[in-house]
Amino acid sequence: MKVTVRDRQSVFDLALRWCGDAEVAFAIAELNDMSVSEQIDPDTEIEVPSVMERRVVEYYKQNSIEPATMVEDTNYLITYKEELIITNNNENMVENG
């Protein structure tokens, strides 16, 4: 079955929503030749396997739940503080940066 990805949905979100089991994310990724961690553009059509846990799928449907857990900004800045490393006799101080 083909489904349309909504904003901020991950492969795991699709697995829960349409198959009822997060473990199906790996099958979805393989079926669509992608990584489970790949960010998917909204409105992309993705192939998903048949329902595994019907109760979960029905719960999402009846309560109009559309899981969307992808982080919007994936650009993280990592900074390192400069450290002073002092030798045992305190004579030689070396800066790391």
N, CA, C and O atoms as a Tinker XYZ file with bonds, in Angstrom:
   388  protein
     1  N      0.847000   -1.171000    0.000000    73     2
     2  CA     0.000000    0.000000    0.000000    64     1     3
     3  C      0.896000    1.239000    0.000000    63     2     4     5
     4  O      1.932000    1.262000    0.665000    81     3
     5  N      0.497000    2.252000   -0.740000    73     3     6
     6  CA     1.240000    3.516000   -0.761000    64     5     7
     7  C      0.552000    4.517000    0.152000    63     6     8     9
     8  O     -0.675000    4.620000    0.180000    81     7
     9  N      1.379000    5.264000    0.909000    73     7    10
    10  CA     0.855000    6.316000    1.784000    64     9    11
    11  C      1.630000    7.599000    1.503000    63    10    12    13
    12  O      2.756000    7.568000    1.006000    81    11
    13  N      1.010000    8.712000    1.827000    73    11    14
    14  CA     1.648000   10.006000    1.623000    64    13    15
    15  C      2.210000   10.504000    2.948000    63    14    16    17
    16  O      1.505000   10.554000    3.956000    81    15
    17  N      3.474000   10.868000    2.932000    73    15    18
    18  CA     4.166000   11.342000    4.131000    64    17    19
    19  C      3.695000   12.757000    4.459000    63    18    20    21
    20  O      3.576000   13.612000    3.581000    81    19
    21  N      3.431000   12.975000    5.737000    73    19    22
    22  CA     3.078000   14.311000    6.208000    64    21    23
    23  C      4.320000   14.997000    6.766000    63    22    24    25
    24  O      5.362000   14.369000    6.951000    81    23
    25  N      4.193000   16.284000    7.028000    73    23    26
    26  CA     5.308000   17.071000    7.544000    64    25    27
    27  C      5.875000   16.449000    8.818000    63    26    28    29
    28  O      5.128000   16.102000    9.733000    81    27
    29  N      7.202000   16.311000    8.872000    73    27    30
    30  CA     7.969000   15.827000   10.026000    64    29    31
    31  C      7.747000   14.352000   10.355000    63    30    32    33
    32  O      8.057000   13.928000   11.468000    81    31
    33  N      7.224000   13.563000    9.429000    73    31    34
    34  CA     7.056000   12.139000    9.698000    64    33    35
    35  C      8.318000   11.375000    9.332000    63    34    36    37
    36  O      8.951000   11.625000    8.307000    81    35
    37  N      8.658000   10.445000   10.197000    73    35    38
    38  CA     9.820000    9.581000    9.980000    64    37    39
    39  C      9.342000    8.197000    9.538000    63    38    40    41
    40  O      8.144000    7.912000    9.525000    81    39
    41  N     10.287000    7.362000    9.183000    73    39    42
    42  CA     9.967000    5.981000    8.820000    64    41    43
    43  C      9.303000    5.281000   10.012000    63    42    44    45
    44  O      8.377000    4.489000    9.836000    81    43
    45  N      9.782000    5.578000   11.222000    73    43    46
    46  CA     9.185000    4.979000   12.416000    64    45    47
    47  C      7.739000    5.454000   12.619000    63    46    48    49
    48  O      6.878000    4.666000   13.011000    81    47
    49  N      7.473000    6.732000   12.356000    73    47    50
    50  CA     6.106000    7.250000   12.452000    64    49    51
    51  C      5.186000    6.502000   11.483000    63    50    52    53
    52  O      4.074000    6.114000   11.842000    81    51
    53  N      5.658000    6.310000   10.271000    73    51    54
    54  CA     4.863000    5.607000    9.263000    64    53    55
    55  C      4.617000    4.165000    9.681000    63    54    56    57
    56  O      3.520000    3.639000    9.492000    81    55
    57  N      5.625000    3.531000   10.244000    73    55    58
    58  CA     5.484000    2.147000   10.691000    64    57    59
    59  C      4.410000    2.030000   11.769000    63    58    60    61
    60  O      3.597000    1.106000   11.746000    81    59
    61  N      4.411000    2.963000   12.705000    73    59    62
    62  CA     3.400000    2.942000   13.766000    64    61    63
    63  C      2.007000    3.227000   13.215000    63    62    64    65
    64  O      1.053000    2.502000   13.496000    81    63
    65  N      1.908000    4.284000   12.434000    73    63    66
    66  CA     0.610000    4.739000   11.943000    64    65    67
    67  C     -0.052000    3.735000   11.001000    63    66    68    69
    68  O     -1.246000    3.460000   11.123000    81    67
    69  N      0.715000    3.193000   10.073000    73    67    70
    70  CA     0.120000    2.378000    9.019000    64    69    71
    71  C      0.263000    0.878000    9.214000    63    70    72    73
    72  O     -0.467000    0.101000    8.598000    81    71
    73  N      1.203000    0.458000   10.073000    73    71    74
    74  CA     1.404000   -0.974000   10.299000    64    73    75
    75  C      1.176000   -1.375000   11.755000    63    74    76    77
    76  O      0.965000   -2.551000   12.051000    81    75
    77  N      1.221000   -0.392000   12.668000    73    75    78
    78  CA     0.971000   -0.674000   14.072000    64    77    79
    79  C      2.147000   -1.238000   14.826000    63    78    80    81
    80  O      1.991000   -1.729000   15.944000    81    79
    81  N      3.339000   -1.176000   14.227000    73    79    82
    82  CA     4.520000   -1.768000   14.856000    64    81    83
    83  C      5.773000   -1.026000   14.398000    63    82    84    85
    84  O      6.070000   -0.977000   13.204000    81    83
    85  N      6.505000   -0.451000   15.350000    73    83    86
    86  CA     7.707000    0.326000   15.020000    64    85    87
    87  C      8.789000   -0.525000   14.359000    63    86    88    89
    88  O      9.591000   -0.006000   13.583000    81    87
    89  N      8.821000   -1.816000   14.656000    73    87    90
    90  CA     9.840000   -2.686000   14.059000    64    89    91
    91  C      9.705000   -2.789000   12.543000    63    90    92    93
    92  O     10.661000   -3.143000   11.854000    81    91
    93  N      8.523000   -2.482000   12.028000    73    91    94
    94  CA     8.291000   -2.533000   10.583000    64    93    95
    95  C      9.048000   -1.414000    9.869000    63    94    96    97
    96  O      9.163000   -1.431000    8.644000    81    95
    97  N      9.566000   -0.441000   10.622000    73    95    98
    98  CA    10.329000    0.666000   10.027000    64    97    99
    99  C     11.469000    0.149000    9.159000    63    98   100   101
   100  O     11.754000    0.716000    8.104000    81    99
   101  N     12.111000   -0.908000    9.591000    73    99   102
   102  CA    13.221000   -1.467000    8.821000    64   101   103
   103  C     12.740000   -2.058000    7.500000    63   102   104   105
   104  O     13.423000   -1.940000    6.483000    81   103
   105  N     11.583000   -2.685000    7.509000    73   103   106
   106  CA    11.010000   -3.225000    6.273000    64   105   107
   107  C     10.599000   -2.089000    5.335000    63   106   108   109
   108  O     10.786000   -2.184000    4.122000    81   107
   109  N     10.038000   -1.012000    5.900000    73   107   110
   110  CA     9.651000    0.145000    5.090000    64   109   111
   111  C     10.881000    0.771000    4.441000    63   110   112   113
   112  O     10.867000    1.095000    3.253000    81   111
   113  N     11.934000    0.938000    5.218000    73   111   114
   114  CA    13.171000    1.516000    4.687000    64   113   115
   115  C     13.713000    0.664000    3.546000    63   114   116   117
   116  O     14.093000    1.191000    2.500000    81   115
   117  N     13.748000   -0.642000    3.742000    73   115   118
   118  CA    14.252000   -1.542000    2.699000    64   117   119
   119  C     13.355000   -1.517000    1.466000    63   118   120   121
   120  O     13.847000   -1.501000    0.338000    81   119
   121  N     12.062000   -1.514000    1.676000    73   119   122
   122  CA    11.092000   -1.505000    0.583000    64   121   123
   123  C     11.224000   -0.256000   -0.283000    63   122   124   125
   124  O     10.971000   -0.295000   -1.487000    81   123
   125  N     11.627000    0.867000    0.348000    73   123   126
   126  CA    11.732000    2.144000   -0.361000    64   125   127
   127  C     13.170000    2.560000   -0.623000    63   126   128   129
   128  O     13.434000    3.702000   -1.001000    81   127
   129  N     14.100000    1.631000   -0.423000    73   127   130
   130  CA    15.523000    1.870000   -0.686000    64   129   131
   131  C     16.020000    3.137000    0.013000    63   130   132   133
   132  O     16.585000    4.032000   -0.615000    81   131
   133  N     15.794000    3.186000    1.335000    73   131   134
   134  CA    16.198000    4.338000    2.121000    64   133   135
   135  C     16.685000    3.876000    3.487000    63   134   136   137
   136  O     16.583000    2.699000    3.834000    81   135
   137  N     17.214000    4.818000    4.254000    73   135   138
   138  CA    17.663000    4.549000    5.615000    64   137   139
   139  C     16.510000    4.803000    6.581000    63   138   140   141
   140  O     15.636000    5.622000    6.300000    81   139
   141  N     16.503000    4.102000    7.724000    73   139   142
   142  CA    15.451000    4.343000    8.713000    64   141   143
   143  C     15.567000    5.729000    9.317000    63   142   144   145
   144  O     14.586000    6.255000    9.842000    81   143
   145  N     16.739000    6.327000    9.255000    73   143   146
   146  CA    16.927000    7.664000    9.822000    64   145   147
   147  C     16.823000    8.782000    8.787000    63   146   148   149
   148  O     16.997000    9.956000    9.117000    81   147
   149  N     16.545000    8.424000    7.560000    73   147   150
   150  CA    16.467000    9.412000    6.480000    64   149   151
   151  C     15.282000   10.353000    6.673000    63   150   152   153
   152  O     14.182000    9.919000    7.015000    81   151
   153  N     15.514000   11.627000    6.453000    73   151   154
   154  CA    14.434000   12.605000    6.520000    64   153   155
   155  C     13.646000   12.535000    5.221000    63   154   156   157
   156  O     14.222000   12.540000    4.133000    81   155
   157  N     12.329000   12.470000    5.342000    73   155   158
   158  CA    11.463000   12.303000    4.169000    64   157   159
   159  C     10.712000   13.599000    3.921000    63   158   160   161
   160  O     10.139000   14.178000    4.844000    81   159
   161  N     10.715000   14.050000    2.686000    73   159   162
   162  CA     9.994000   15.266000    2.327000    64   161   163
   163  C      8.486000   15.032000    2.412000    63   162   164   165
   164  O      7.994000   13.974000    2.021000    81   163
   165  N      7.755000   16.029000    2.929000    73   163   166
   166  CA     6.293000   15.920000    2.960000    64   165   167
   167  C      5.745000   15.700000    1.549000    63   166   168   169
   168  O      6.333000   16.153000    0.567000    81   167
   169  N      4.634000   15.013000    1.464000    73   167   170
   170  CA     3.932000   14.698000    0.216000    64   169   171
   171  C      4.621000   13.618000   -0.617000    63   170   172   173
   172  O      4.188000   13.328000   -1.732000    81   171
   173  N      5.691000   13.020000   -0.083000    73   171   174
   174  CA     6.336000   11.897000   -0.757000    64   173   175
   175  C      5.469000   10.659000   -0.567000    63   174   176   177
   176  O      4.936000   10.431000    0.518000    81   175
   177  N      5.330000    9.863000   -1.618000    73   175   178
   178  CA     4.596000    8.612000   -1.492000    64   177   179
   179  C      5.570000    7.502000   -1.123000    63   178   180   181
   180  O      6.610000    7.328000   -1.758000    81   179
   181  N      5.211000    6.754000   -0.077000    73   179   182
   182  CA     6.053000    5.687000    0.448000    64   181   183
   183  C      5.258000    4.389000    0.444000    63   182   184   185
   184  O      4.074000    4.374000    0.782000    81   183
   185  N      5.907000    3.314000    0.065000    73   183   186
   186  CA     5.279000    1.989000    0.102000    64   185   187
   187  C      5.426000    1.418000    1.512000    63   186   188   189
   188  O      6.521000    1.417000    2.074000    81   187
   189  N      4.331000    0.938000    2.074000    73   187   190
   190  CA     4.372000    0.301000    3.397000    64   189   191
   191  C      3.758000   -1.089000    3.296000    63   190   192   193
   192  O      2.839000   -1.312000    2.508000    81   191
   193  N      4.271000   -2.029000    4.100000    73   191   194
   194  CA     3.702000   -3.375000    4.086000    64   193   195
   195  C      2.313000   -3.395000    4.723000    63   194   196   197
   196  O      1.828000   -2.374000    5.210000    81   195
   197  N      1.693000   -4.549000    4.713000    73   195   198
   198  CA     0.346000   -4.666000    5.281000    64   197   199
   199  C      0.365000   -4.484000    6.800000    63   198   200   201
   200  O      1.415000   -4.566000    7.438000    81   199
   201  N     -0.786000   -4.243000    7.346000    73   199   202
   202  CA    -0.965000   -3.992000    8.780000    64   201   203
   203  C     -0.486000   -5.199000    9.583000    63   202   204   205
   204  O     -0.791000   -6.346000    9.254000    81   203
   205  N      0.268000   -4.915000   10.642000    73   203   206
   206  CA     0.745000   -5.974000   11.531000    64   205   207
   207  C     -0.101000   -6.033000   12.802000    63   206   208   209
   208  O     -0.503000   -7.107000   13.249000    81   207
   209  N     -0.359000   -4.868000   13.366000    73   207   210
   210  CA    -1.127000   -4.760000   14.614000    64   209   211
   211  C     -2.369000   -3.903000   14.351000    63   210   212   213
   212  O     -2.337000   -2.682000   14.506000    81   211
   213  N     -3.446000   -4.549000   13.956000    73   211   214
   214  CA    -4.662000   -3.841000   13.556000    64   213   215
   215  C     -5.211000   -2.936000   14.657000    63   214   216   217
   216  O     -5.708000   -1.851000   14.357000    81   215
   217  N     -5.133000   -3.357000   15.937000    73   215   218
   218  CA    -5.650000   -2.533000   17.040000    64   217   219
   219  C     -4.952000   -1.184000   17.110000    63   218   220   221
   220  O     -5.598000   -0.161000   17.336000    81   219
   221  N     -3.643000   -1.176000   16.918000    73   219   222
   222  CA    -2.873000    0.067000   16.981000    64   221   223
   223  C     -3.264000    0.974000   15.817000    63   222   224   225
   224  O     -3.494000    2.169000   16.004000    81   223
   225  N     -3.338000    0.408000   14.631000    73   223   226
   226  CA    -3.698000    1.179000   13.437000    64   225   227
   227  C     -5.099000    1.769000   13.600000    63   226   228   229
   228  O     -5.320000    2.936000   13.275000    81   227
   229  N     -6.034000    0.983000   14.092000    73   227   230
   230  CA    -7.399000    1.470000   14.307000    64   229   231
   231  C     -7.444000    2.574000   15.363000    63   230   232   233
   232  O     -8.204000    3.533000   15.227000    81   231
   233  N     -6.639000    2.440000   16.407000    73   231   234
   234  CA    -6.586000    3.472000   17.450000    64   233   235
   235  C     -6.129000    4.806000   16.866000    63   234   236   237
   236  O     -6.740000    5.844000   17.120000    81   235
   237  N     -5.041000    4.770000   16.075000    73   235   238
   238  CA    -4.558000    5.994000   15.433000    64   237   239
   239  C     -5.632000    6.592000   14.524000    63   238   240   241
   240  O     -5.848000    7.804000   14.519000    81   239
   241  N     -6.297000    5.736000   13.761000    73   239   242
   242  CA    -7.318000    6.207000   12.821000    64   241   243
   243  C     -8.510000    6.824000   13.561000    63   242   244   245
   244  O     -8.946000    7.924000   13.221000    81   243
   245  N     -9.035000    6.125000   14.563000    73   243   246
   246  CA   -10.210000    6.609000   15.301000    64   245   247
   247  C     -9.941000    7.898000   16.049000    63   246   248   249
   248  O    -10.847000    8.713000   16.226000    81   247
   249  N     -8.704000    8.096000   16.492000    73   247   250
   250  CA    -8.364000    9.289000   17.272000    64   249   251
   251  C     -7.658000   10.360000   16.450000    63   250   252   253
   252  O     -7.145000   11.337000   16.997000    81   251
   253  N     -7.636000   10.170000   15.139000    73   251   254
   254  CA    -7.004000   11.121000   14.205000    64   253   255
   255  C     -5.580000   11.466000   14.625000    63   254   256   257
   256  O     -5.187000   12.633000   14.625000    81   255
   257  N     -4.822000   10.451000   14.979000    73   255   258
   258  CA    -3.427000   10.645000   15.400000    64   257   259
   259  C     -2.514000   10.398000   14.210000    63   258   260   261
   260  O     -2.577000    9.347000   13.572000    81   259
   261  N     -1.675000   11.363000   13.923000    73   259   262
   262  CA    -0.674000   11.252000   12.863000    64   261   263
   263  C      0.689000   11.513000   13.493000    63   262   264   265
   264  O      1.100000   12.669000   13.593000    81   263
   265  N      1.404000   10.468000   13.922000    73   263   266
   266  CA     2.713000   10.683000   14.547000    64   265   267
   267  C      3.645000   11.464000   13.618000    63   266   268   269
   268  O      3.717000   11.193000   12.419000    81   267
   269  N      4.346000   12.422000   14.182000    73   267   270
   270  CA     5.299000   13.240000   13.413000    64   269   271
   271  C      6.410000   13.659000   14.370000    63   270   272   273
   272  O      6.301000   14.677000   15.053000    81   271
   273  N      7.464000   12.876000   14.415000    73   271   274
   274  CA     8.496000   13.070000   15.439000    64   273   275
   275  C      9.828000   13.583000   14.918000    63   274   276   277
   276  O     10.766000   13.740000   15.699000    81   275
   277  N      9.939000   13.848000   13.624000    73   275   278
   278  CA    11.220000   14.319000   13.091000    64   277   279
   279  C     11.536000   15.707000   13.627000    63   278   280   281
   280  O     10.662000   16.570000   13.720000    81   279
   281  N     12.793000   15.904000   13.976000    73   279   282
   282  CA    13.262000   17.206000   14.432000    64   281   283
   283  C     13.370000   18.111000   13.218000    63   282   284   285
   284  O     13.902000   17.715000   12.181000    81   283
   285  N     12.861000   19.331000   13.353000    73   283   286
   286  CA    12.868000   20.244000   12.209000    64   285   287
   287  C     14.269000   20.723000   11.848000    63   286   288   289
   288  O     14.636000   20.742000   10.673000    81   287
   289  N     15.051000   21.109000   12.851000    73   287   290
   290  CA    16.388000   21.635000   12.586000    64   289   291
   291  C     17.415000   20.586000   12.970000    63   290   292   293
   292  O     17.642000   20.330000   14.152000    81   291
   293  N     18.032000   19.979000   11.967000    73   291   294
   294  CA    19.003000   18.938000   12.242000    64   293   295
   295  C     20.440000   19.452000   12.192000    63   294   296   297
   296  O     21.380000   18.659000   12.247000    81   295
   297  N     20.622000   20.764000   12.090000    73   295   298
   298  CA    21.969000   21.331000   12.071000    64   297   299
   299  C     22.364000   21.711000   13.493000    63   298   300   301
   300  O     21.877000   22.696000   14.048000    81   299
   301  N     23.234000   20.931000   14.055000    73   299   302
   302  CA    23.687000   21.184000   15.411000    64   301   303
   303  C     25.122000   21.674000   15.377000    63   302   304   305
   304  O     25.934000   21.191000   14.588000    81   303
   305  N     25.428000   22.627000   16.229000    73   303   306
   306  CA    26.777000   23.160000   16.326000    64   305   307
   307  C     27.415000   22.601000   17.586000    63   306   308   309
   308  O     26.882000   22.746000   18.687000    81   307
   309  N     28.540000   21.973000   17.413000    73   307   310
   310  CA    29.268000   21.434000   18.554000    64   309   311
   311  C     30.494000   22.303000   18.769000    63   310   312   313
   312  O     31.285000   22.518000   17.850000    81   311
   313  N     30.643000   22.791000   19.963000    73   311   314
   314  CA    31.810000   23.605000   20.276000    64   313   315
   315  C     32.577000   22.967000   21.418000    63   314   316   317
   316  O     32.002000   22.287000   22.268000    81   315
   317  N     33.849000   23.188000   21.429000    73   315   318
   318  CA    34.710000   22.676000   22.470000    64   317   319
   319  C     35.311000   23.843000   23.225000    63   318   320   321
   320  O     35.743000   24.826000   22.622000    81   319
   321  N     35.340000   23.737000   24.541000    73   319   322
   322  CA    35.970000   24.771000   25.345000    64   321   323
   323  C     37.475000   24.553000   25.333000    63   322   324   325
   324  O     37.964000   23.424000   25.279000    81   323
   325  N     38.174000   25.643000   25.383000    73   323   326
   326  CA    39.619000   25.512000   25.536000    64   325   327
   327  C     39.911000   25.048000   26.952000    63   326   328   329
   328  O     39.307000   25.522000   27.914000    81   327
   329  N     40.835000   24.126000   27.063000    73   327   330
   330  CA    41.202000   23.607000   28.371000    64   329   331
   331  C     42.671000   23.889000   28.624000    63   330   332   333
   332  O     43.491000   23.870000   27.706000    81   331
   333  N     42.980000   24.144000   29.854000    73   331   334
   334  CA    44.374000   24.276000   30.249000    64   333   335
   335  C     44.823000   22.963000   30.862000    63   334   336   337
   336  O     44.224000   22.475000   31.820000    81   335
   337  N     45.853000   22.411000   30.317000    73   335   338
   338  CA    46.418000   21.192000   30.881000    64   337   339
   339  C     47.703000   21.586000   31.592000    63   338   340   341
   340  O     48.628000   22.129000   30.988000    81   339
   341  N     47.737000   21.310000   32.847000    73   339   342
   342  CA    48.877000   21.727000   33.664000    64   341   343
   343  C     49.667000   20.492000   34.063000    63   342   344   345
   344  O     49.097000   19.505000   34.528000    81   343
   345  N     50.953000   20.549000   33.883000    73   343   346
   346  CA    51.804000   19.427000   34.268000    64   345   347
   347  C     51.916000   19.365000   35.786000    63   346   348   349
   348  O     51.511000   20.292000   36.488000    81   347
   349  N     52.459000   18.283000   36.275000    73   347   350
   350  CA    52.564000   18.072000   37.717000    64   349   351
   351  C     53.333000   19.174000   38.428000    63   350   352   353
   352  O     52.999000   19.524000   39.559000    81   351
   353  N     54.342000   19.718000   37.795000    73   351   354
   354  CA    55.143000   20.727000   38.492000    64   353   355
   355  C     54.678000   22.149000   38.143000    63   354   356   357
   356  O     55.351000   23.109000   38.519000    81   355
   357  N     53.578000   22.311000   37.456000    73   355   358
   358  CA    52.987000   23.613000   37.121000    64   357   359
   359  C     53.894000   24.529000   36.331000    63   358   360   361
   360  O     53.607000   25.721000   36.217000    81   359
   361  N     54.976000   24.014000   35.783000    73   359   362
   362  CA    55.888000   24.856000   35.015000    64   361   363
   363  C     55.430000   25.003000   33.570000    63   362   364   365
   364  O     55.516000   26.088000   32.994000    81   363
   365  N     54.951000   23.924000   32.995000    73   363   366
   366  CA    54.575000   23.947000   31.584000    64   365   367
   367  C     53.051000   23.902000   31.453000    63   366   368   369
   368  O     52.416000   22.908000   31.807000    81   367
   369  N     52.489000   24.964000   30.952000    73   367   370
   370  CA    51.054000   24.991000   30.725000    64   369   371
   371  C     50.809000   24.895000   29.223000    63   370   372   373
   372  O     51.404000   25.632000   28.437000    81   371
   373  N     49.945000   23.997000   28.844000    73   371   374
   374  CA    49.664000   23.776000   27.442000    64   373   375
   375  C     48.185000   24.026000   27.205000    63   374   376   377
   376  O     47.345000   23.560000   27.975000    81   375
   377  N     47.857000   24.760000   26.145000    73   375   378
   378  CA    46.453000   25.004000   25.808000    64   377   379
   379  C     46.022000   24.017000   24.741000    63   378   380   381
   380  O     46.726000   23.795000   23.757000    81   379
   381  N     44.871000   23.435000   24.949000    73   379   382
   382  CA    44.237000   22.586000   23.938000    64   381   383
   383  C     43.047000   23.335000   23.375000    63   382   384   385
   384  O     42.346000   24.023000   24.116000    81   383
   385  N     42.809000   23.216000   22.100000    73   383   386
   386  CA    41.646000   23.896000   21.540000    64   385   387
   387  C     41.235000   23.210000   20.362000    63   386   388
   388  O     40.265000   23.612000   19.720000    81   387
